[in-house]
């Protein structure tokens, strides 16, 4: 379409030029036609230039859009507020993803210490409601009579779903019996839980799994394996990590192993933890500067040194004899002469003192860990004790036993809490009764106080009446005495008058006792 317009505009321009050549001597219709054609050609050119510019603008937008998408995918850059590309905090560039893949591969090579046999894509029916579960292992050859594992063995099961999609560690189970099937070419393992399941375990065991990974043993972490693994001298782990993360943070201080976390499903977080472990692994056999190990030694009374973590190479300045170990009284003492060089744990080397030894160097070594020992615990036997009697050993409790013990303590605390709640309820009820009794007694107290006031008034009235009665009694007693005296006087006067008026007859003499009868 644009080519046709361009050809038409060229023909019009050519005709205009011819018309100018024919009619340039005087004005004529040819001259006017030539002018009109020139104007039309100029207009056509303007239209064509506008179309070309619009097409170029469209293509520029398409190219810019593709360049933006390429920058977003390849370089993780997005347009900013002013149109300039800035780093995208939500996405990663291809270079960062390449480094991420390299990090995962290196982490896998370092932490992959799985040993013994394992089976993939195994069907699994968990045990539920005190009923045993089943594991169905398929085989390809005719070895149905040869069980893959013995009864009583413990197996670790992992969900085959990727961890980013919610894959979890299902648990550890004990094999009760094995039933082979030659027709179906499978081994059916009847299993039970190796430990008392928690609520989280019951949730994971509430469904069947079409594909799980079955391991005969959990991985065992040994520092010697990592020590013998040669690190790539050309790989800059710190630089790779800083380039692949937005904050650039990297944990360099790692003194304890990571504790298990069954709820972790964030792949990036797990990778950072693994890289922290890798940094921790790199510290193995690394020499500790003198100021650092002296600071650790000075703070050992408040912060004990980890057992077996720091080792010192010492040179004796004078002869020294180490006594036999505890529990081995018949062992020969260890004699060190001046100039001998041996390796001791840092705490022992510090206790010997600068007068006895010279500490040449101090190194850090990773401690050992075993997943099954962490879960199930173990015994630390003692060879001999005093009088050559066998020792009882030391029991190291595992997480399963510790969890069971904590569960019992929690149940006891819950029972105590319930008892306290019931006691509090009874106390509250009694307190309510006491409050009611107090209100009633307070009301009675007011009545009693009124009665006491009334009784006091009555007492005052009684005392007043007693005083009046006492006065009247005393006056009556005085009147009685006076009347008695008057009565005696009148009686005597009356007796005298009677005697005068009527004297008494003479009385005969009374006979004597000596008179005898005739």
C-alpha positions as CSV (number, residue, x, y, z in Angstrom):
1,X,0.0,0.0,0.0
2,X,2.8,2.4,0.9
3,X,4.7,1.6,-2.3
4,X,1.6,2.3,-4.4
5,X,1.1,5.7,-2.7
6,X,4.8,6.4,-3.3
7,X,4.5,5.6,-7.0
8,X,1.4,7.7,-7.4
9,X,3.1,10.7,-5.6
10,X,6.1,10.2,-8.0
11,X,3.9,10.3,-11.1
12,X,2.1,13.4,-9.8
13,X,5.4,15.1,-9.2
14,X,6.7,14.1,-12.6
15,X,3.6,15.5,-14.3
16,X,4.0,18.8,-12.3
17,X,7.6,19.1,-13.5
18,X,6.5,18.6,-17.1
19,X,3.7,21.1,-16.7
20,X,6.2,23.7,-15.2
21,X,8.5,23.1,-18.2
22,X,5.7,23.7,-20.7
23,X,4.0,26.7,-19.0
24,X,6.8,28.5,-17.3
25,X,6.9,31.4,-19.9
26,X,3.5,32.8,-19.1
27,X,0.7,31.9,-16.9
28,X,-1.6,29.4,-18.3
29,X,-3.7,26.5,-17.3
30,X,-0.6,24.3,-17.5
31,X,1.2,26.5,-15.0
32,X,-1.8,26.3,-12.6
33,X,-2.0,22.5,-13.1
34,X,1.7,22.2,-12.3
35,X,1.3,24.2,-9.1
36,X,-1.6,22.1,-8.0
37,X,0.2,18.9,-8.7
38,X,3.3,20.1,-6.8
39,X,1.1,20.9,-3.8
40,X,-0.6,17.5,-4.1
41,X,2.8,15.8,-4.2
42,X,4.0,17.7,-1.2
43,X,0.8,16.7,0.7
44,X,1.4,13.1,-0.4
45,X,4.9,13.3,0.9
46,X,3.7,14.7,4.2
47,X,1.2,11.9,4.5
48,X,3.8,9.3,3.6
49,X,6.2,10.7,6.1
50,X,3.5,10.6,8.8
51,X,2.7,7.0,8.0
52,X,6.3,6.0,8.1
53,X,6.8,7.8,11.4
54,X,3.6,6.2,12.9
55,X,4.9,2.8,11.7
56,X,8.3,3.4,13.1
57,X,6.7,4.4,16.5
58,X,4.6,1.2,16.5
59,X,7.7,-0.9,15.9
60,X,9.6,1.1,18.5
61,X,6.9,0.2,21.1
62,X,7.1,-3.4,20.0
63,X,10.8,-3.5,20.2
64,X,10.8,-1.7,23.6
65,X,8.2,-4.1,24.9
66,X,10.3,-7.1,23.8
67,X,13.4,-5.5,25.2
68,X,11.6,-4.9,28.5
69,X,10.5,-8.5,28.6
70,X,13.9,-9.8,27.8
71,X,15.5,-7.6,30.5
72,X,12.9,-8.8,33.0
73,X,13.5,-12.5,32.2
74,X,17.2,-12.4,31.5
75,X,18.4,-9.6,33.8
76,X,15.5,-9.3,36.3
77,X,15.2,-5.5,35.5
78,X,11.9,-3.7,35.3
79,X,11.1,-0.1,34.3
80,X,11.2,2.4,37.2
81,X,9.2,5.5,37.9
82,X,11.3,7.5,35.4
83,X,11.4,4.8,32.8
84,X,14.9,3.7,33.7
85,X,15.4,-0.1,34.2
86,X,15.9,-1.0,37.9
87,X,16.4,-4.3,39.7
88,X,13.3,-6.4,40.2
89,X,13.1,-7.5,43.9
90,X,10.5,-10.2,43.2
91,X,12.3,-12.1,40.3
92,X,15.8,-13.3,39.6
93,X,17.9,-13.0,36.6
94,X,19.2,-15.9,34.5
95,X,22.7,-15.4,35.9
96,X,21.3,-15.5,39.5
97,X,19.2,-18.6,38.7
98,X,22.3,-20.2,37.2
99,X,24.2,-19.5,40.4
100,X,21.1,-20.7,42.4
101,X,21.3,-24.0,40.5
102,X,25.0,-24.2,41.2
103,X,24.4,-23.5,44.9
104,X,21.8,-26.3,45.0
105,X,24.1,-28.7,43.3
106,X,27.0,-27.9,45.7
107,X,24.7,-28.1,48.7
108,X,23.4,-31.5,47.4
109,X,27.0,-32.8,46.9
110,X,27.9,-31.6,50.4
111,X,24.9,-32.8,52.4
112,X,24.0,-36.0,50.5
113,X,25.4,-38.6,52.9
114,X,22.6,-41.1,52.4
115,X,23.8,-44.7,52.6
116,X,22.5,-48.2,52.4
117,X,19.4,-49.1,50.3
118,X,16.4,-47.1,49.3
119,X,13.3,-47.5,47.2
120,X,11.5,-44.9,45.2
121,X,7.8,-44.7,44.0
122,X,6.6,-47.0,46.7
123,X,2.9,-47.2,47.7
124,X,2.3,-46.5,51.3
125,X,-0.8,-46.8,53.5
126,X,-0.1,-45.3,57.0
127,X,-1.2,-47.0,60.2
128,X,-4.4,-45.5,61.7
129,X,-6.6,-46.2,64.7
130,X,-4.2,-48.8,66.1
131,X,-4.3,-50.7,62.8
132,X,-1.0,-51.5,61.0
133,X,-0.1,-49.9,57.7
134,X,1.3,-51.3,54.5
135,X,4.2,-50.7,52.2
136,X,4.0,-52.2,48.8
137,X,7.4,-52.6,47.0
138,X,7.4,-53.8,43.4
139,X,10.2,-55.9,41.9
140,X,11.0,-56.8,38.3
141,X,12.7,-60.2,38.6
142,X,11.5,-63.5,40.1
143,X,13.0,-62.9,43.6
144,X,9.6,-62.9,45.4
145,X,10.8,-65.4,48.0
146,X,13.7,-63.1,49.0
147,X,12.3,-60.3,51.2
148,X,14.1,-56.9,50.6
149,X,14.4,-56.3,54.3
150,X,14.0,-58.2,57.6
151,X,11.1,-58.0,60.0
152,X,11.9,-55.7,62.9
153,X,13.8,-53.2,60.8
154,X,13.0,-49.6,60.9
155,X,12.3,-47.6,57.7
156,X,12.3,-43.9,57.1
157,X,9.6,-42.6,54.6
158,X,9.6,-39.3,52.7
159,X,6.8,-38.0,50.6
160,X,7.8,-38.0,46.9
161,X,6.1,-34.6,46.4
162,X,8.6,-31.8,46.0
163,X,9.2,-29.8,49.1
164,X,8.1,-26.6,47.3
165,X,4.7,-28.2,46.9
166,X,4.4,-29.4,50.5
167,X,6.4,-32.6,50.5
168,X,7.2,-33.7,54.1
169,X,9.0,-36.4,56.1
170,X,6.3,-38.9,56.8
171,X,8.0,-40.7,59.7
172,X,9.9,-43.8,60.9
173,X,8.1,-47.1,60.9
174,X,8.9,-50.7,62.1
175,X,8.4,-53.7,59.9
176,X,6.2,-56.4,61.5
177,X,5.9,-59.0,58.7
178,X,6.6,-59.4,55.0
179,X,4.3,-61.1,52.5
180,X,5.7,-61.6,48.9
181,X,3.4,-62.0,45.9
182,X,4.9,-63.8,42.9
183,X,1.8,-63.1,40.7
184,X,1.8,-59.3,41.4
185,X,5.6,-59.2,41.8
186,X,5.3,-57.1,45.0
187,X,6.4,-57.3,48.6
188,X,3.8,-56.2,51.1
189,X,5.3,-55.0,54.3
190,X,3.1,-54.7,57.4
191,X,4.3,-51.8,59.5
192,X,3.7,-50.0,62.7
193,X,4.8,-46.7,64.1
194,X,8.3,-46.8,65.6
195,X,7.3,-44.2,68.2
196,X,4.1,-42.8,69.6
197,X,2.6,-40.4,66.9
198,X,2.0,-36.8,67.6
199,X,-1.0,-34.8,66.3
200,X,1.1,-33.6,63.3
201,X,1.9,-37.3,62.5
202,X,-1.7,-38.3,62.7
203,X,-2.5,-35.5,60.3
204,X,0.1,-36.7,57.8
205,X,-1.1,-40.3,58.3
206,X,-4.7,-39.5,57.5
207,X,-4.3,-40.2,53.8
208,X,-2.7,-42.8,51.6
209,X,0.4,-42.0,49.5
210,X,0.7,-43.3,45.9
211,X,4.5,-42.6,45.8
212,X,6.9,-42.3,48.6
213,X,10.7,-42.7,49.0
214,X,11.7,-45.5,51.4
215,X,15.1,-45.4,53.2
216,X,16.7,-48.1,55.3
217,X,18.8,-45.5,57.2
218,X,18.7,-41.8,57.8
219,X,21.8,-39.9,56.7
220,X,24.7,-39.8,59.1
221,X,26.7,-36.6,59.4
222,X,30.5,-37.2,59.7
223,X,32.9,-34.3,59.6
224,X,35.6,-36.5,58.1
225,X,33.6,-36.9,55.0
226,X,33.3,-33.2,54.5
227,X,37.0,-32.8,55.4
228,X,38.1,-35.1,52.6
229,X,35.9,-33.4,50.1
230,X,38.0,-31.0,48.1
231,X,36.4,-27.5,47.6
232,X,36.6,-25.8,44.2
233,X,39.2,-23.1,44.6
234,X,37.7,-21.1,41.7
235,X,34.2,-20.9,43.1
236,X,33.5,-17.7,45.1
237,X,30.6,-18.8,47.3
238,X,30.4,-15.4,49.1
239,X,30.3,-13.6,45.8
240,X,27.7,-16.0,44.3
241,X,25.5,-15.6,47.3
242,X,25.8,-11.8,47.3
243,X,24.9,-11.7,43.6
244,X,21.9,-14.0,44.0
245,X,20.3,-12.3,47.0
246,X,19.0,-8.9,47.5
247,X,20.2,-8.2,51.0
248,X,23.6,-9.7,50.7
249,X,23.4,-11.2,54.2
250,X,25.4,-14.3,54.9
251,X,25.8,-16.0,58.2
252,X,29.5,-16.5,59.1
253,X,29.1,-17.3,62.7
254,X,27.8,-20.9,63.2
255,X,28.7,-22.7,66.4
256,X,25.8,-25.1,66.7
257,X,24.1,-27.5,64.2
258,X,20.6,-26.5,63.0
259,X,17.7,-28.0,64.9
260,X,15.2,-30.0,62.9
261,X,12.1,-28.0,61.8
262,X,9.3,-30.2,60.3
263,X,7.3,-27.3,59.1
264,X,9.9,-25.8,56.7
265,X,8.7,-25.8,53.1
266,X,10.4,-22.6,51.8
267,X,13.1,-23.8,49.4
268,X,15.1,-20.6,49.6
269,X,15.2,-20.7,53.3
270,X,16.3,-24.3,53.3
271,X,19.0,-23.4,50.8
272,X,20.2,-20.6,53.0
273,X,20.4,-23.0,55.9
274,X,22.3,-25.5,53.8
275,X,24.7,-22.8,52.8
276,X,25.1,-21.7,56.4
277,X,26.0,-25.4,57.1
278,X,28.4,-25.3,54.2
279,X,30.1,-22.3,55.8
280,X,30.1,-24.2,59.0
281,X,31.7,-27.1,57.2
282,X,34.4,-24.9,55.8
283,X,35.4,-23.9,59.3
284,X,36.5,-27.5,59.9
285,X,40.3,-27.6,60.5
286,X,40.3,-23.9,60.1
287,X,42.9,-22.1,62.3
288,X,41.5,-19.8,65.0
289,X,43.3,-16.5,65.5
290,X,45.0,-16.1,68.9
291,X,42.8,-13.2,70.0
292,X,39.7,-15.2,69.3
293,X,40.7,-18.4,71.1
294,X,42.1,-16.5,74.1
295,X,38.7,-14.7,74.3
296,X,36.9,-18.0,74.2
297,X,39.3,-19.4,76.9
298,X,38.8,-16.3,79.2
299,X,35.0,-16.6,78.9
300,X,34.8,-20.4,79.5
301,X,33.6,-20.0,83.1
302,X,30.4,-18.2,81.9
303,X,30.2,-19.8,78.4
304,X,31.6,-23.4,78.4
305,X,33.6,-24.4,75.4
306,X,31.8,-26.9,73.1
307,X,33.2,-30.4,73.7
308,X,35.5,-31.5,70.9
309,X,35.2,-28.3,68.9
310,X,38.5,-26.5,69.6
311,X,41.8,-28.3,69.5
312,X,45.2,-26.9,70.3
313,X,48.7,-28.0,69.2
314,X,51.0,-27.5,72.2
315,X,54.7,-27.8,72.9
316,X,55.8,-28.7,76.4
317,X,58.4,-26.4,78.0
318,X,59.0,-28.9,80.9
319,X,58.3,-32.6,81.6
320,X,54.7,-33.3,82.5
321,X,52.8,-36.5,83.4
322,X,49.1,-37.0,82.7
323,X,47.4,-39.2,85.2
324,X,45.4,-42.3,84.0
325,X,41.9,-41.6,82.8
326,X,39.0,-41.9,85.3
327,X,37.7,-45.5,85.3
328,X,41.1,-46.9,84.2
329,X,43.2,-47.1,87.3
330,X,45.5,-49.8,85.9
331,X,46.4,-47.7,82.8
332,X,49.9,-46.3,82.4
333,X,50.2,-42.5,82.9
334,X,51.1,-40.5,79.8
335,X,54.6,-38.9,80.1
336,X,55.5,-35.9,78.0
337,X,59.0,-34.5,77.9
338,X,60.3,-31.0,77.2
339,X,60.0,-30.2,73.5
340,X,57.2,-32.8,72.8
341,X,54.4,-31.6,70.6
342,X,50.9,-33.1,71.0
343,X,47.3,-32.1,70.4
344,X,45.0,-31.4,73.3
345,X,41.5,-29.9,73.6
346,X,41.7,-26.1,74.2
347,X,40.4,-26.2,77.7
348,X,43.1,-28.7,78.9
349,X,45.8,-26.7,77.1
350,X,44.7,-23.5,78.8
351,X,44.6,-25.2,82.2
352,X,48.2,-26.4,81.8
353,X,49.2,-22.8,81.7
354,X,51.9,-20.9,79.8
355,X,54.5,-22.1,82.2
356,X,54.1,-25.7,81.1
357,X,53.1,-25.5,77.5
358,X,53.2,-23.2,74.5
359,X,50.1,-23.2,72.3
360,X,51.3,-23.2,68.7
361,X,47.9,-23.2,67.0
362,X,44.2,-23.8,67.6
363,X,41.8,-25.3,65.1
364,X,38.1,-25.8,64.9
365,X,36.5,-29.2,64.2
366,X,32.9,-30.0,63.6
367,X,31.1,-32.2,66.0
368,X,29.5,-35.4,64.9
369,X,25.7,-36.0,64.6
370,X,23.6,-39.0,63.8
371,X,19.9,-38.6,62.8
372,X,18.8,-41.9,64.4
373,X,20.7,-41.2,67.6
374,X,19.1,-37.8,67.7
375,X,15.7,-39.4,67.4
376,X,16.1,-42.6,69.4
377,X,19.0,-41.7,71.7
378,X,21.7,-44.2,72.7
379,X,24.0,-45.6,75.4
380,X,27.5,-44.3,76.2
381,X,29.1,-47.3,77.9
382,X,31.8,-47.0,80.5
383,X,34.6,-49.6,80.2
384,X,35.7,-49.8,83.8
385,X,35.2,-48.1,87.1
386,X,36.8,-48.5,90.5
387,X,37.8,-52.0,91.6
388,X,37.5,-53.2,87.9
389,X,33.7,-53.3,88.1
390,X,31.8,-52.8,84.9
391,X,30.2,-49.4,84.6
392,X,26.6,-48.8,84.0
393,X,27.1,-46.3,81.2
394,X,25.3,-43.1,80.4
395,X,21.9,-42.9,78.7
396,X,21.6,-40.2,76.1
397,X,17.9,-39.5,75.6
398,X,16.7,-39.0,72.0
399,X,14.0,-36.5,70.8
400,X,11.3,-39.2,70.8
401,X,11.9,-40.1,74.5
402,X,12.3,-36.4,75.4
403,X,9.0,-35.6,73.6
404,X,7.3,-38.5,75.4
405,X,8.6,-37.2,78.7
406,X,7.6,-33.7,77.9
407,X,4.1,-35.0,76.9
408,X,3.8,-36.7,80.3
409,X,4.9,-33.5,82.1
410,X,2.4,-31.5,80.0
411,X,-0.4,-34.0,80.9
412,X,0.6,-33.7,84.6
413,X,0.6,-29.9,84.3
414,X,-2.8,-30.0,82.6
415,X,-4.2,-32.2,85.4
416,X,-2.7,-29.8,88.0
417,X,-4.2,-26.9,86.0
418,X,-7.6,-28.6,86.0
419,X,-7.3,-29.3,89.7
420,X,-6.4,-25.7,90.3
421,X,-9.3,-24.5,88.2
422,X,-11.7,-26.7,90.2
423,X,-10.1,-25.5,93.5
424,X,-10.5,-21.9,92.3
425,X,-14.1,-22.6,91.3
426,X,-14.8,-24.0,94.8
427,X,-13.0,-21.1,96.4
428,X,-15.0,-18.7,94.3
429,X,-18.2,-20.4,95.4
430,X,-17.2,-20.3,99.0
431,X,-16.1,-16.7,98.7
432,X,-19.6,-15.9,97.2
433,X,-21.2,-17.6,100.2
434,X,-18.9,-15.7,102.6
435,X,-19.8,-12.5,100.9
436,X,-23.5,-13.2,101.3
437,X,-22.8,-14.1,105.0
438,X,-20.8,-10.9,105.4
439,X,-23.7,-8.8,104.0
440,X,-26.1,-10.5,106.4
441,X,-23.8,-10.1,109.3
442,X,-23.3,-6.4,108.4
443,X,-27.1,-6.0,108.5
444,X,-27.3,-7.8,111.8
445,X,-24.4,-5.7,113.1
446,X,-26.4,-2.5,112.4
447,X,-29.4,-4.0,114.3
448,X,-27.1,-5.1,117.1
449,X,-25.6,-1.7,117.3
450,X,-29.2,-0.2,117.6
451,X,-30.0,-2.8,120.3
452,X,-26.8,-1.9,122.2
453,X,-27.7,1.8,122.1
454,X,-31.3,1.0,123.3
455,X,-29.9,-1.2,126.1
456,X,-27.5,1.6,127.1
457,X,-30.5,4.0,127.4
458,X,-32.5,1.4,129.4
459,X,-29.4,0.9,131.6
460,X,-29.3,4.6,132.3
461,X,-33.0,4.7,133.2
462,X,-32.6,1.6,135.4
463,X,-29.7,3.2,137.2
464,X,-31.7,6.4,137.7
465,X,-34.7,4.3,139.1
466,X,-32.4,2.3,141.3
467,X,-31.0,5.6,142.7
468,X,-34.5,6.8,143.4
469,X,-35.6,3.5,144.9
470,X,-32.5,3.4,147.1
471,X,-33.3,6.8,148.5
472,X,-36.9,5.8,149.1
473,X,-35.7,2.5,150.7
474,X,-33.4,4.4,153.1
475,X,-36.2,6.8,154.1
476,X,-38.6,3.9,154.7
477,X,-36.0,2.1,156.8
478,X,-35.5,5.3,158.9
479,X,-39.3,5.6,159.3
480,X,-39.5,1.9,160.4
481,X,-36.9,2.5,163.0
482,X,-38.6,5.6,164.2
483,X,-42.0,3.9,164.3
484,X,-40.4,0.9,166.2
485,X,-39.1,3.2,168.9
486,X,-42.5,4.9,169.2
487,X,-44.1,1.5,169.5
488,X,-41.8,0.4,172.3
489,X,-42.5,3.6,174.2
490,X,-46.2,3.4,173.8
491,X,-46.2,-0.3,174.8
492,X,-44.2,0.4,177.9
493,X,-46.6,3.3,178.8
494,X,-49.6,1.1,178.2
495,X,-48.2,-1.7,180.4
496,X,-47.6,0.8,183.2
497,X,-51.1,2.1,183.0
498,X,-52.6,-1.4,183.0
499,X,-50.6,-2.3,186.1
500,X,-51.8,0.7,187.9
501,X,-55.3,0.1,187.1
502,X,-55.4,-3.6,187.7
503,X,-52.5,-4.9,189.7
504,X,-51.6,-8.5,189.2
505,X,-52.7,-11.1,191.9
506,X,-50.2,-12.5,194.3
507,X,-48.8,-15.7,193.1
508,X,-48.4,-18.8,195.5
509,X,-44.9,-19.9,196.4
510,X,-43.8,-22.7,194.3
511,X,-43.3,-26.0,196.2
512,X,-39.8,-27.1,197.1
513,X,-38.2,-30.1,195.4
514,X,-37.5,-31.6,198.9
515,X,-41.2,-31.9,199.8
516,X,-42.2,-35.5,200.0
517,X,-45.7,-36.7,199.5
518,X,-47.6,-38.1,202.3
